[in-house]
């Protein structure tokens, strides 16, 4: 579908709103990483309990992806993104008022449910409003904007936290989500005027079932999605869950300094994603960038863990930027899984991919928390468990393991050469 030139300004504005929601989603993902001690103290919990907050978010995020993709194909992004942004804002407000861990977990579950539509909803808008040749590039640009949301967690939320109680800080964030939902409802439209909607929209339940059946019976779709989960989860574990605590323990820096260094992972993603998307589109091949991402992620994560205590902060900052830049190479997998399905089932395909990414993001931080608790020496300070540098290094070895398994999967994935394999 070639979007008429006269509709390009509206297309760009609609894309900007969808990407802004993804920006907001990433800000919500990393927010708990900034207040780990406060949350562990407020809810009287351990590393495993804190890890469960990330798990509840990503479990909800993951299991909303498949129905979310089907709903987007059937009903369109406008109403679903409006409802989703409202859920995110309301869930964040509930979290800010939580007095018990269970209530906080429910709040994160609600927030994760709403966040589930941000990325795939934006990609559906891209597929409907822009020419196909720009899909990988705009997917990468969307991720760039999302990663800037993660960076803003340090540049905006951390200074805000220093002036407000963490509960008040999250109230501000929750209200911002409700305002974003209002803007999406007022401005976003599902299709450009004059679009043949039948090609991009499922007409009935039978077509949705056919889309699910074809997706779930496709070996390649499963392999691409599992690859995505393995590639994305280290970023969540290091950037959104345990990275700040790891640096504070290893280097003895302040939480603000650690947050600034960790944010370089997301800056690396922000720079790398559109570059990778453009290169993949130009090559008309998806797998080369995926190979490079997996090899580089393995090498850099291993260096960060093994050389952690020997690196100065500047060298570590450079490695974290490269880690994010190289991991962004897996963005090509989104284009690949979409091309394995018929165009009208794009939402289902992208939702399935994002579901597997989210499952990886749900469980890896919890695994790291469990490993930390299993190796805990029994030492505590200020009512918090203290984990040694060695404890963290052992737990973080789960990162390179993810990249190794991803590399083992890649040879069995089919190359699409940037063209749809099923046009029906």
C-alpha positions as CSV (number, residue, x, y, z in Angstrom):
1,X,0.0,0.0,0.0
2,X,1.5,3.3,-1.1
3,X,0.3,6.1,1.2
4,X,-0.7,9.1,-0.9
5,X,1.8,11.9,-0.5
6,X,-0.9,14.3,0.7
7,X,-1.6,12.0,3.7
8,X,2.1,11.9,4.7
9,X,2.0,14.6,7.5
10,X,-1.0,12.8,9.1
11,X,0.8,9.4,8.7
12,X,3.9,10.8,10.4
13,X,1.8,12.3,13.3
14,X,0.0,9.0,13.8
15,X,3.3,7.1,13.8
16,X,4.7,9.7,16.3
17,X,1.8,9.0,18.7
18,X,2.2,5.2,18.4
19,X,5.9,5.5,18.9
20,X,5.3,7.8,21.9
21,X,3.2,5.1,23.5
22,X,6.2,2.7,23.0
23,X,8.4,5.4,24.5
24,X,6.1,5.5,27.5
25,X,6.0,1.7,27.7
26,X,9.8,1.5,28.0
27,X,9.8,4.2,30.7
28,X,7.4,2.0,32.7
29,X,9.6,-1.0,32.1
30,X,12.8,0.5,33.6
31,X,11.1,2.6,36.4
32,X,11.4,-0.2,39.1
33,X,15.1,-0.5,38.3
34,X,15.6,3.1,39.7
35,X,14.0,2.3,43.0
36,X,15.1,-1.2,43.9
37,X,16.0,-0.6,47.5
38,X,12.9,1.5,48.1
39,X,10.6,-1.2,46.7
40,X,12.4,-4.1,48.6
41,X,12.1,-2.1,51.8
42,X,8.5,-1.0,51.1
43,X,7.3,-4.5,50.4
44,X,9.7,-6.3,52.8
45,X,10.9,-8.6,50.0
46,X,14.1,-10.2,48.7
47,X,15.7,-10.3,45.3
48,X,13.3,-13.0,44.2
49,X,10.3,-10.8,45.3
50,X,11.7,-7.8,43.4
51,X,12.3,-10.0,40.3
52,X,8.6,-11.0,40.5
53,X,7.5,-7.4,39.7
54,X,9.3,-7.7,36.4
55,X,7.9,-11.2,35.9
56,X,4.3,-10.1,36.5
57,X,4.7,-7.3,34.0
58,X,6.2,-9.4,31.2
59,X,3.9,-12.4,31.8
60,X,0.9,-10.1,31.2
61,X,2.7,-8.5,28.3
62,X,3.5,-11.9,26.8
63,X,0.1,-13.5,27.0
64,X,-1.7,-10.4,25.6
65,X,0.4,-10.6,22.4
66,X,-1.4,-13.3,20.5
67,X,-4.9,-12.1,21.3
68,X,-3.6,-8.5,20.9
69,X,-2.3,-9.2,17.4
70,X,-5.6,-10.8,16.4
71,X,-7.6,-7.9,17.9
72,X,-5.5,-5.4,16.0
73,X,-6.0,-7.3,12.8
74,X,-9.8,-7.3,13.4
75,X,-10.6,-4.0,15.1
76,X,-7.6,-1.8,14.4
77,X,-5.1,0.1,16.4
78,X,-7.0,3.3,17.4
79,X,-9.4,1.9,20.0
80,X,-7.0,-0.7,21.3
81,X,-4.1,1.7,21.7
82,X,-6.4,4.1,23.6
83,X,-7.6,1.3,26.0
84,X,-4.0,0.1,26.4
85,X,-2.5,3.5,27.3
86,X,-5.4,4.0,29.8
87,X,-4.5,0.6,31.4
88,X,-0.9,1.6,31.7
89,X,-1.7,4.9,33.3
90,X,-4.2,3.3,35.7
91,X,-1.9,0.4,36.6
92,X,1.0,2.8,37.4
93,X,-1.3,4.8,39.6
94,X,-2.4,1.6,41.4
95,X,1.3,0.7,41.9
96,X,2.1,4.1,43.4
97,X,-0.6,3.4,46.0
98,X,0.3,-0.2,46.8
99,X,1.1,-1.1,50.4
100,X,1.5,-4.9,49.8
101,X,3.6,-6.9,47.3
102,X,0.6,-8.7,46.0
103,X,-1.2,-5.4,45.1
104,X,2.0,-4.2,43.4
105,X,2.2,-7.4,41.4
106,X,-1.4,-7.0,40.3
107,X,-0.6,-3.4,39.3
108,X,2.4,-4.4,37.3
109,X,0.3,-7.1,35.6
110,X,-2.3,-4.5,34.6
111,X,0.5,-2.2,33.3
112,X,2.0,-5.1,31.4
113,X,-1.4,-5.9,29.8
114,X,-1.7,-2.4,28.5
115,X,1.9,-2.2,27.4
116,X,1.4,-5.3,25.3
117,X,-0.2,-3.3,22.4
118,X,2.3,-0.5,22.2
119,X,4.9,-2.0,19.9
120,X,2.7,-4.2,17.7
121,X,0.1,-1.5,17.5
122,X,2.6,0.9,16.2
123,X,3.9,-1.6,13.7
124,X,0.4,-2.3,12.4
125,X,0.0,1.5,11.9
126,X,3.3,1.5,10.0
127,X,2.1,-1.4,7.8
128,X,-1.1,0.4,7.0
129,X,0.1,4.0,6.6
130,X,3.5,3.6,4.9
131,X,5.0,1.7,1.9
132,X,6.3,-1.8,2.6
133,X,9.8,-0.9,1.7
134,X,10.0,1.3,4.8
135,X,8.7,-1.3,7.3
136,X,12.1,-2.6,8.7
137,X,13.5,1.0,8.9
138,X,10.4,2.3,10.7
139,X,10.4,-0.7,13.0
140,X,13.9,0.2,13.9
141,X,13.0,3.8,14.4
142,X,10.2,2.7,16.7
143,X,12.6,0.8,18.8
144,X,14.9,3.8,18.8
145,X,12.1,5.9,20.3
146,X,11.3,3.2,22.8
147,X,14.9,2.9,23.9
148,X,15.0,6.7,24.4
149,X,12.1,6.1,26.8
150,X,14.3,3.8,28.7
151,X,17.1,6.4,28.8
152,X,14.6,9.0,30.0
153,X,14.0,6.7,33.0
154,X,17.4,7.9,34.2
155,X,17.6,11.4,32.8
156,X,14.0,12.3,33.8
157,X,12.7,9.9,36.5
158,X,15.9,9.7,38.6
159,X,16.1,13.5,39.1
160,X,12.4,13.6,39.7
161,X,12.7,10.8,42.3
162,X,15.3,12.9,44.2
163,X,12.8,15.7,44.6
164,X,9.6,13.5,45.2
165,X,8.8,10.4,47.1
166,X,8.9,7.4,44.7
167,X,5.1,7.0,45.1
168,X,4.5,10.7,44.0
169,X,6.9,10.2,41.0
170,X,4.9,7.2,39.8
171,X,1.7,9.2,40.2
172,X,3.0,11.8,37.7
173,X,4.0,9.0,35.3
174,X,0.5,7.4,35.6
175,X,-1.3,10.7,34.8
176,X,1.0,11.2,31.8
177,X,-0.3,7.8,30.5
178,X,-3.9,8.9,30.7
179,X,-3.2,12.1,28.8
180,X,-1.4,10.1,26.1
181,X,-4.5,7.8,25.8
182,X,-6.7,10.9,25.2
183,X,-4.4,12.1,22.4
184,X,-4.4,8.7,20.7
185,X,-8.1,8.5,20.7
186,X,-8.5,12.0,19.2
187,X,-5.8,11.8,16.5
188,X,-5.0,8.2,15.4
189,X,-7.0,6.6,12.5
190,X,-6.7,3.0,11.5
191,X,-6.2,3.5,7.7
192,X,-5.2,6.2,5.3
193,X,-8.2,7.5,3.3
194,X,-8.8,5.4,0.2
195,X,-7.0,2.3,1.5
196,X,-8.3,-1.1,0.5
197,X,-8.9,-2.3,4.0
198,X,-9.8,-5.9,3.0
199,X,-6.1,-6.7,2.3
200,X,-5.0,-5.6,5.8
201,X,-7.9,-6.5,8.0
202,X,-9.3,-9.9,8.9
203,X,-13.0,-10.0,8.1
204,X,-14.3,-12.7,10.5
205,X,-13.3,-15.2,13.2
206,X,-12.6,-17.9,10.6
207,X,-9.8,-15.8,9.1
208,X,-8.3,-15.1,12.6
209,X,-8.3,-18.9,13.2
210,X,-6.6,-19.5,9.9
211,X,-4.0,-16.9,10.8
212,X,-3.4,-18.6,14.1
213,X,-3.3,-22.1,12.6
214,X,-0.8,-21.1,9.9
215,X,1.4,-19.3,12.4
216,X,1.4,-22.1,15.0
217,X,2.0,-24.8,12.5
218,X,5.0,-22.9,11.0
219,X,8.4,-24.3,12.3
220,X,10.1,-21.2,11.0
221,X,7.8,-18.9,12.9
222,X,8.4,-20.7,16.2
223,X,12.2,-20.6,15.6
224,X,12.2,-16.9,14.8
225,X,10.1,-16.1,17.8
226,X,12.3,-18.2,20.2
227,X,15.3,-16.5,18.7
228,X,13.8,-13.1,19.5
229,X,13.0,-14.1,23.1
230,X,16.6,-15.3,23.7
231,X,18.0,-12.1,22.1
232,X,15.8,-9.6,23.9
233,X,15.8,-11.0,27.5
234,X,19.5,-10.0,28.3
235,X,18.6,-6.4,27.6
236,X,15.7,-6.6,30.0
237,X,17.7,-8.4,32.6
238,X,20.7,-6.0,32.5
239,X,18.9,-2.7,31.5
240,X,15.6,-2.9,33.2
241,X,16.1,-5.1,36.3
242,X,19.5,-5.9,37.7
243,X,22.0,-3.7,35.9
244,X,22.0,-0.7,38.3
245,X,22.4,-2.9,41.4
246,X,25.2,-4.8,39.6
247,X,27.2,-1.7,38.9
248,X,26.6,-0.2,42.4
249,X,27.9,-3.5,43.9
250,X,30.8,-4.0,41.5
251,X,32.0,-0.4,41.2
252,X,30.7,1.3,44.3
253,X,29.2,4.2,42.2
254,X,26.0,6.0,43.1
255,X,22.7,4.8,41.7
256,X,22.4,7.9,39.5
257,X,25.9,7.2,38.0
258,X,25.0,3.5,37.6
259,X,21.7,4.4,35.9
260,X,23.5,6.8,33.5
261,X,26.0,4.0,32.5
262,X,23.2,1.4,32.1
263,X,21.2,3.8,29.9
264,X,24.0,3.4,27.3
265,X,22.5,0.0,26.5
266,X,19.3,1.7,25.4
267,X,21.2,4.4,23.6
268,X,23.1,1.7,21.7
269,X,19.7,0.2,20.7
270,X,18.4,3.6,19.7
271,X,21.4,4.2,17.4
272,X,21.5,0.6,16.1
273,X,17.9,-0.2,15.4
274,X,17.2,2.1,12.4
275,X,20.6,1.4,11.0
276,X,20.0,-2.4,11.1
277,X,16.6,-2.0,9.7
278,X,17.8,0.1,6.8
279,X,20.7,-2.3,6.1
280,X,18.4,-5.3,6.2
281,X,16.0,-3.6,3.8
282,X,18.8,-2.6,1.4
283,X,20.3,-6.1,1.5
284,X,16.9,-7.7,1.1
285,X,18.1,-10.3,3.6
286,X,17.2,-10.7,7.2
287,X,19.5,-13.4,8.7
288,X,23.0,-11.7,8.3
289,X,22.2,-9.0,10.8
290,X,20.7,-11.6,13.2
291,X,23.9,-13.6,13.1
292,X,26.0,-10.6,13.8
293,X,23.7,-9.6,16.7
294,X,23.9,-13.0,18.3
295,X,27.7,-13.4,18.0
296,X,28.4,-9.8,19.2
297,X,26.0,-10.2,22.1
298,X,27.7,-13.3,23.2
299,X,31.2,-11.8,23.1
300,X,30.3,-8.5,24.7
301,X,28.2,-10.0,27.5
302,X,31.0,-12.5,28.3
303,X,33.5,-9.6,28.5
304,X,31.3,-7.5,30.7
305,X,30.9,-10.4,33.2
306,X,34.4,-11.9,33.2
307,X,36.3,-8.6,33.1
308,X,33.8,-6.6,35.2
309,X,36.0,-6.0,38.2
310,X,39.0,-5.1,36.0
311,X,37.3,-2.6,33.7
312,X,37.1,1.1,34.5
313,X,33.8,2.8,34.2
314,X,34.5,4.4,30.9
315,X,35.5,1.1,29.3
316,X,32.4,-0.6,30.7
317,X,30.3,2.3,29.3
318,X,31.7,1.6,25.9
319,X,31.0,-2.1,26.1
320,X,27.4,-1.4,27.2
321,X,26.8,0.9,24.3
322,X,28.2,-1.8,21.9
323,X,26.0,-4.4,23.7
324,X,22.9,-2.4,22.9
325,X,24.0,-1.5,19.4
326,X,24.7,-5.1,18.5
327,X,21.7,-6.6,20.1
328,X,19.5,-4.3,18.0
329,X,20.4,-6.5,15.1
330,X,17.6,-8.8,16.1
331,X,15.1,-6.2,14.8
332,X,15.3,-8.0,11.4
333,X,13.5,-10.9,13.0
334,X,10.3,-8.8,13.2
335,X,10.4,-8.2,9.5
336,X,11.2,-11.9,8.8
337,X,8.3,-13.3,10.9
338,X,5.9,-10.8,9.2
339,X,7.0,-12.0,5.8
340,X,6.4,-15.6,6.7
341,X,2.7,-14.8,7.0
342,X,0.0,-13.3,4.7
343,X,-0.2,-9.5,5.0
344,X,-3.6,-9.5,6.7
345,X,-2.2,-11.6,9.5
346,X,0.7,-9.2,10.3
347,X,-0.7,-8.4,13.7
348,X,-0.9,-12.0,14.8
349,X,2.7,-12.7,13.5
350,X,4.1,-9.6,15.2
351,X,2.2,-10.4,18.4
352,X,3.6,-13.9,18.5
353,X,7.1,-12.6,18.1
354,X,6.6,-10.0,20.8
355,X,5.1,-12.7,23.1
356,X,8.2,-14.8,23.0
357,X,10.4,-11.7,23.5
358,X,8.2,-10.9,26.6
359,X,8.5,-14.4,28.0
360,X,12.2,-14.1,27.8
361,X,12.0,-10.7,29.5
362,X,9.7,-12.2,32.2
363,X,11.8,-15.2,33.3
364,X,15.4,-14.2,32.9
365,X,15.3,-11.4,35.6
366,X,13.5,-13.9,37.9
367,X,16.2,-16.6,37.2
368,X,18.9,-14.0,38.1
369,X,17.1,-13.2,41.3
370,X,16.8,-16.9,42.2
371,X,20.5,-17.5,41.5
372,X,21.4,-14.5,43.7
373,X,19.2,-15.8,46.6
374,X,20.6,-19.3,46.3
375,X,24.2,-17.9,46.6
376,X,23.4,-15.4,49.3
377,X,25.8,-15.5,52.2
378,X,23.2,-14.4,54.8
379,X,24.6,-10.8,55.1
380,X,22.1,-7.9,55.4
381,X,22.2,-4.2,55.8
382,X,19.4,-1.7,56.4
383,X,16.9,-4.6,56.2
384,X,18.1,-5.5,52.7
385,X,20.0,-8.6,51.6
386,X,23.5,-7.8,50.4
387,X,24.8,-9.8,47.4
388,X,28.5,-9.9,46.6
389,X,30.2,-9.1,43.3
390,X,30.8,-12.8,42.9
391,X,27.1,-13.5,43.4
392,X,26.2,-11.1,40.6
393,X,28.9,-12.5,38.2
394,X,27.5,-16.0,38.7
395,X,23.9,-14.9,38.1
396,X,24.8,-12.8,35.1
397,X,26.4,-15.8,33.3
398,X,22.8,-16.6,32.2
399,X,23.2,-13.7,29.7
400,X,25.8,-15.3,27.4
401,X,23.9,-18.6,27.7
402,X,20.9,-17.0,25.9
403,X,23.1,-15.8,23.0
404,X,24.6,-19.3,22.6
405,X,21.2,-20.9,22.3
406,X,20.1,-18.2,19.9
407,X,23.1,-18.9,17.7
408,X,22.3,-22.6,17.7
409,X,18.8,-21.9,16.4
410,X,19.7,-19.5,13.6
411,X,20.9,-22.0,10.9
412,X,17.4,-23.7,11.0
413,X,15.5,-20.4,10.2
414,X,14.3,-19.8,6.7
415,X,15.5,-16.6,4.9
416,X,12.6,-14.6,3.3
417,X,14.7,-12.3,1.1
418,X,12.4,-9.4,2.2
419,X,9.3,-10.7,0.4
420,X,6.1,-12.2,1.6
421,X,6.0,-16.0,1.4
422,X,2.2,-16.1,1.5
423,X,0.2,-13.4,-0.2
424,X,-3.3,-14.9,0.1
